Amino acid sequence: MTNMELDLDGLFLSNTSLDYGDYTHKEEGDPDSATVFLPFLCSLALIIGLPGLALLLTLLVRKRRHWSVMDIFALHLAVADGLMLGTLPFWAAQAVRPSGWTFGTPFCKISGAVFHEALDGAGQLPVSMAPLPAPLHP
């Protein structure tokens, strides 16, 4: 039988604890940068995004007789942006509340899925539309 001794070469000799002397406990109601900055950023995106989205959709509706490939591309991006903008108020409300999400688990899953699908759709749309003009304009 072989000897199963293990030499750790003093691994546990320098085992020191971390010093938490300067740690201060923060109550749940104390605002931090995320509870201030994230709702501000979401509100700013909503204030800028909704009029821009409305302007784009208005222009596309007025030009609906002769839609080019770029018009369809812009429409798809507008739909993805609208879905993402629709979920922003809920994420801002989550950041403000110390208890987190208060709208229930099913709505959390639905809004998260809508946000991520819109994000994925907006990111994959340019890749899927890139080979499209080649057969149209030989």
Backbone as CSV, one residue per row, in Angstrom:
resi,resn,N_x,N_y,N_z,CA_x,CA_y,CA_z,C_x,C_y,C_z
1,MET,0.823,-1.169,0.000,0.000,0.000,0.000,0.877,1.247,0.000
2,THR,0.410,2.302,-0.663,1.202,3.528,-0.761,0.844,4.484,0.360
3,ASN,1.777,5.321,0.676,1.570,6.333,1.710,0.822,7.511,1.107
4,MET,-0.322,7.896,1.662,-1.180,8.948,1.096,-1.011,10.290,1.812
5,GLU,0.180,10.572,2.290,0.396,11.839,2.975,0.426,12.972,1.962
6,LEU,-0.085,14.103,2.377,-0.138,15.271,1.510,0.586,16.411,2.198
7,ASP,1.577,16.937,1.542,2.339,18.044,2.105,1.807,19.341,1.512
8,LEU,1.177,20.155,2.321,0.608,21.413,1.838,1.607,22.563,1.925
9,ASP,2.814,22.282,2.380,3.911,23.237,2.409,3.511,24.549,3.082
10,GLY,2.906,24.445,4.227,2.575,25.633,5.010,1.441,26.459,4.442
11,LEU,0.548,25.841,3.725,-0.564,26.562,3.107,-1.440,27.263,4.139
12,PHE,-1.684,26.622,5.241,-2.586,27.187,6.235,-1.851,27.954,7.331
13,LEU,-0.528,28.115,7.207,0.216,28.851,8.222,-0.042,30.349,8.138
14,SER,-0.292,30.854,6.943,-0.516,32.291,6.786,-1.992,32.610,6.572
15,ASN,-2.849,31.853,7.169,-4.285,32.068,7.035,-4.694,33.233,7.940
16,THR,-4.960,34.372,7.343,-5.351,35.552,8.102,-6.767,35.944,7.732
17,SER,-7.417,36.570,8.644,-8.764,37.060,8.389,-8.688,38.479,7.853
18,LEU,-9.705,38.855,7.128,-9.762,40.214,6.619,-10.224,41.153,7.719
19,ASP,-9.752,42.364,7.653,-10.106,43.357,8.663,-11.319,44.140,8.173
20,TYR,-12.419,44.014,8.883,-13.642,44.739,8.541,-13.865,45.901,9.507
21,GLY,-12.811,46.486,10.019,-12.935,47.575,10.986,-13.557,48.833,10.401
22,ASP,-13.363,49.077,9.100,-13.907,50.278,8.492,-15.251,50.030,7.793
23,TYR,-15.831,48.857,7.984,-17.108,48.530,7.351,-18.245,49.244,8.073
24,THR,-19.124,49.876,7.283,-20.315,50.503,7.853,-21.539,49.824,7.257
25,HIS,-22.449,49.463,8.118,-23.675,48.811,7.672,-24.612,49.860,7.094
26,LYS,-25.123,49.585,5.906,-26.041,50.514,5.261,-27.452,49.968,5.391
27,GLU,-28.331,50.784,5.907,-29.728,50.378,6.040,-30.338,50.241,4.658
28,GLU,-31.423,49.491,4.571,-32.047,49.257,3.267,-32.651,50.510,2.662
29,GLY,-32.981,51.486,3.453,-33.602,52.695,2.936,-32.609,53.737,2.459
30,ASP,-31.316,53.523,2.692,-30.312,54.494,2.276,-30.174,54.486,0.764
31,PRO,-30.223,55.661,0.128,-30.046,55.684,-1.322,-28.576,55.484,-1.682
32,ASP,-28.353,54.728,-2.709,-27.019,54.617,-3.247,-27.051,55.095,-4.690
33,SER,-25.952,54.962,-5.387,-25.880,55.516,-6.738,-26.839,54.815,-7.696
34,ALA,-27.089,53.513,-7.501,-27.984,52.800,-8.415,-29.429,53.251,-8.257
35,THR,-29.852,53.551,-7.036,-31.240,53.950,-6.836,-31.497,55.365,-7.319
36,VAL,-30.461,56.138,-7.540,-30.621,57.497,-8.050,-30.336,57.539,-9.546
37,PHE,-29.241,56.920,-9.970,-28.801,57.037,-11.347,-29.646,56.218,-12.314
38,LEU,-29.997,54.988,-11.954,-30.742,54.123,-12.866,-32.135,54.656,-13.205
39,PRO,-32.934,55.109,-12.228,-34.226,55.692,-12.609,-34.076,56.965,-13.452
40,PHE,-33.044,57.756,-13.155,-32.801,58.948,-13.967,-32.471,58.558,-15.403
41,LEU,-31.615,57.565,-15.575,-31.230,57.124,-16.909,-32.422,56.520,-17.659
42,CYS,-33.237,55.728,-16.973,-34.426,55.150,-17.606,-35.430,56.233,-17.999
43,SER,-35.600,57.223,-17.140,-36.520,58.327,-17.445,-36.022,59.140,-18.624
44,LEU,-34.723,59.383,-18.673,-34.144,60.136,-19.781,-34.317,59.381,-21.096
45,ALA,-34.076,58.078,-21.065,-34.258,57.272,-22.272,-35.716,57.270,-22.716
46,LEU,-36.627,57.227,-21.765,-38.049,57.240,-22.098,-38.475,58.587,-22.667
47,ILE,-37.984,59.674,-22.073,-38.347,61.019,-22.529,-37.798,61.294,-23.926
48,ILE,-36.609,60.818,-24.216,-36.025,61.023,-25.542,-36.548,59.978,-26.529
49,GLY,-36.739,58.743,-26.067,-37.093,57.654,-26.968,-38.510,57.686,-27.489
50,LEU,-39.460,58.022,-26.646,-40.862,58.018,-27.107,-41.154,59.037,-28.200
51,PRO,-40.733,60.309,-28.064,-40.976,61.226,-29.189,-40.218,60.836,-30.453
52,GLY,-39.005,60.315,-30.302,-38.252,59.871,-31.474,-38.921,58.701,-32.164
53,LEU,-39.443,57.794,-31.372,-40.152,56.643,-31.918,-41.443,57.083,-32.605
54,ALA,-42.153,58.011,-31.989,-43.385,58.527,-32.605,-43.086,59.249,-33.912
55,LEU,-42.011,60.008,-33.954,-41.624,60.707,-35.181,-41.270,59.718,-36.286
56,LEU,-40.516,58.691,-35.953,-40.140,57.693,-36.949,-41.364,56.966,-37.487
57,LEU,-42.252,56.554,-36.604,-43.456,55.854,-37.066,-44.357,56.751,-37.896
58,THR,-44.431,58.035,-37.529,-45.217,58.988,-38.324,-44.646,59.124,-39.725
59,LEU,-43.325,59.231,-39.818,-42.692,59.344,-41.137,-42.878,58.069,-41.955
60,LEU,-42.806,56.928,-41.312,-42.987,55.675,-42.051,-44.428,55.495,-42.526
61,VAL,-45.387,55.907,-41.723,-46.793,55.782,-42.124,-47.103,56.708,-43.291
62,ARG,-46.530,57.906,-43.288,-46.766,58.837,-44.398,-46.149,58.344,-45.698
63,LYS,-45.114,57.525,-45.608,-44.432,57.038,-46.804,-44.772,55.575,-47.074
64,ARG,-45.948,55.143,-46.737,-46.265,53.716,-46.781,-46.504,53.155,-48.182
65,ARG,-46.570,53.968,-49.204,-46.817,53.451,-50.549,-45.574,52.793,-51.147
66,HIS,-44.430,53.396,-50.938,-43.189,52.888,-51.532,-42.170,52.637,-50.434
67,TRP,-42.257,51.477,-49.829,-41.330,51.143,-48.747,-40.111,50.443,-49.325
68,SER,-38.972,50.942,-48.968,-37.735,50.288,-49.372,-37.328,49.289,-48.291
69,VAL,-36.236,48.608,-48.540,-35.714,47.659,-47.568,-35.301,48.407,-46.297
70,MET,-34.769,49.582,-46.448,-34.351,50.378,-45.285,-35.551,50.837,-44.467
71,ASP,-36.678,51.086,-45.109,-37.886,51.461,-44.363,-38.396,50.294,-43.506
72,ILE,-38.348,49.103,-44.065,-38.754,47.924,-43.298,-37.777,47.680,-42.154
73,PHE,-36.499,47.877,-42.429,-35.466,47.757,-41.399,-35.723,48.753,-40.266
74,ALA,-36.039,49.991,-40.615,-36.325,51.018,-39.604,-37.588,50.681,-38.821
75,LEU,-38.588,50.118,-39.486,-39.814,49.724,-38.794,-39.537,48.616,-37.771
76,HIS,-38.743,47.632,-38.158,-38.414,46.543,-37.232,-37.612,47.053,-36.038
77,LEU,-36.675,47.956,-36.287,-35.918,48.543,-35.185,-36.813,49.392,-34.290
78,ALA,-37.780,50.080,-34.883,-38.700,50.886,-34.087,-39.565,50.007,-33.183
79,VAL,-39.992,48.869,-33.693,-40.786,47.950,-32.868,-39.938,47.411,-31.717
80,ALA,-38.698,47.042,-32.004,-37.807,46.543,-30.943,-37.529,47.633,-29.913
81,ASP,-37.298,48.854,-30.373,-37.063,49.961,-29.440,-38.308,50.258,-28.607
82,GLY,-39.479,50.172,-29.222,-40.716,50.412,-28.484,-40.943,49.377,-27.397
83,LEU,-40.623,48.124,-27.700,-40.746,47.077,-26.685,-39.784,47.311,-25.530
84,MET,-38.565,47.713,-25.854,-37.590,47.988,-24.793,-37.999,49.205,-23.976
85,LEU,-38.482,50.247,-24.632,-38.922,51.447,-23.912,-40.124,51.149,-23.021
86,GLY,-40.954,50.224,-23.429,-42.121,49.876,-22.625,-41.779,49.199,-21.310
87,THR,-40.617,48.557,-21.253,-40.230,47.879,-20.011,-39.405,48.766,-19.091
88,LEU,-38.907,49.892,-19.564,-38.037,50.743,-18.745,-38.675,51.259,-17.458
89,PRO,-39.940,51.690,-17.450,-40.504,52.171,-16.183,-40.535,51.104,-15.092
90,PHE,-40.711,49.860,-15.469,-40.742,48.796,-14.471,-39.361,48.536,-13.884
91,TRP,-38.324,48.636,-14.721,-36.961,48.466,-14.208,-36.566,49.644,-13.326
92,ALA,-37.034,50.838,-13.671,-36.744,52.003,-12.833,-37.444,51.873,-11.481
93,ALA,-38.672,51.381,-11.482,-39.398,51.179,-10.221,-38.720,50.122,-9.364
94,GLN,-38.149,49.115,-9.994,-37.437,48.085,-9.241,-36.189,48.665,-8.584
95,ALA,-35.489,49.559,-9.274,-34.261,50.132,-8.726,-34.550,51.049,-7.547
96,VAL,-35.703,51.710,-7.535,-36.030,52.649,-6.468,-36.445,51.921,-5.198
97,ARG,-37.182,50.838,-5.329,-37.695,50.129,-4.149,-36.603,49.273,-3.515
98,PRO,-36.444,49.385,-2.212,-35.423,48.561,-1.556,-35.773,47.074,-1.535
99,SER,-37.054,46.756,-1.637,-37.446,45.346,-1.612,-37.319,44.685,-2.980
100,GLY,-37.002,45.458,-4.015,-36.829,44.890,-5.348,-38.115,44.912,-6.151
101,TRP,-38.340,43.879,-6.917,-39.484,43.791,-7.830,-40.770,43.588,-7.035
102,THR,-41.755,44.436,-7.300,-43.015,44.345,-6.558,-44.209,44.022,-7.451
103,PHE,-43.967,43.724,-8.707,-45.070,43.501,-9.638,-45.429,42.031,-9.790
104,GLY,-44.789,41.155,-9.048,-45.105,39.735,-9.101,-44.168,38.978,-10.031
105,THR,-44.030,37.712,-9.752,-43.099,36.871,-10.506,-43.504,36.687,-11.970
106,PRO,-44.782,36.441,-12.294,-45.111,36.267,-13.713,-44.823,37.515,-14.550
107,PHE,-45.152,38.692,-14.006,-44.902,39.912,-14.765,-43.406,40.191,-14.875
108,CYS,-42.631,39.795,-13.868,-41.181,39.931,-13.922,-40.623,39.098,-15.075
109,LYS,-41.100,37.875,-15.194,-40.625,36.994,-16.259,-41.065,37.494,-17.634
110,ILE,-42.291,38.001,-17.719,-42.795,38.505,-18.997,-42.023,39.746,-19.420
111,SER,-41.845,40.706,-18.519,-41.139,41.933,-18.894,-39.668,41.659,-19.189
112,GLY,-39.066,40.734,-18.452,-37.683,40.368,-18.742,-37.553,39.706,-20.103
113,ALA,-38.499,38.835,-20.434,-38.470,38.179,-21.739,-38.692,39.170,-22.871
114,VAL,-39.633,40.103,-22.690,-39.886,41.115,-23.718,-38.643,41.975,-23.924
115,PHE,-38.016,42.403,-22.826,-36.823,43.236,-22.923,-35.694,42.498,-23.647
116,HIS,-35.435,41.263,-23.244,-34.323,40.538,-23.844,-34.599,40.113,-25.286
117,GLU,-35.830,39.789,-25.597,-36.157,39.464,-26.985,-36.040,40.691,-27.880
118,ALA,-36.467,41.845,-27.375,-36.317,43.078,-28.154,-34.847,43.423,-28.331
119,LEU,-34.070,43.229,-27.286,-32.635,43.504,-27.369,-31.961,42.558,-28.348
120,ASP,-32.300,41.282,-28.286,-31.733,40.320,-29.225,-32.213,40.576,-30.650
121,GLY,-33.472,40.918,-30.787,-34.009,41.188,-32.118,-33.387,42.411,-32.755
122,ALA,-33.158,43.447,-31.961,-32.535,44.655,-32.495,-31.085,44.398,-32.857
123,GLY,-30.429,43.529,-32.119,-29.034,43.229,-32.416,-28.861,42.302,-33.598
124,GLN,-29.809,41.389,-33.798,-29.688,40.433,-34.883,-30.296,40.931,-36.187
125,LEU,-31.073,41.985,-36.121,-31.726,42.485,-37.326,-30.733,42.979,-38.378
126,PRO,-29.702,43.758,-38.022,-28.751,44.178,-39.064,-28.028,43.005,-39.708
127,VAL,-27.746,41.969,-38.944,-27.050,40.802,-39.493,-27.951,40.058,-40.465
128,SER,-29.227,39.941,-40.137,-30.140,39.209,-41.003,-30.525,40.013,-42.243
129,MET,-30.456,41.341,-42.162,-30.837,42.173,-43.299,-29.668,42.449,-44.233
130,ALA,-28.440,42.178,-43.830,-27.270,42.515,-44.632,-27.255,41.835,-46.001
131,PRO,-27.557,40.534,-46.114,-27.508,39.921,-47.449,-28.736,40.220,-48.306
132,LEU,-29.720,40.901,-47.774,-30.968,41.132,-48.500,-30.814,42.020,-49.737
133,PRO,-30.094,43.139,-49.720,-30.015,43.982,-50.928,-29.297,43.322,-52.100
134,ALA,-28.450,42.334,-51.870,-27.689,41.726,-52.958,-28.597,41.108,-54.019
135,PRO,-29.583,40.276,-53.694,-30.448,39.731,-54.751,-31.408,40.791,-55.341
136,LEU,-31.713,41.820,-54.581,-32.644,42.835,-55.076,-32.000,43.756,-56.101
137,HIS,-30.702,44.027,-55.922,-29.992,44.947,-56.831,-28.743,44.240,-57.366
138,PRO,-28.910,43.400,-58.393,-27.750,42.652,-58.893,-26.742,43.515,-59.615
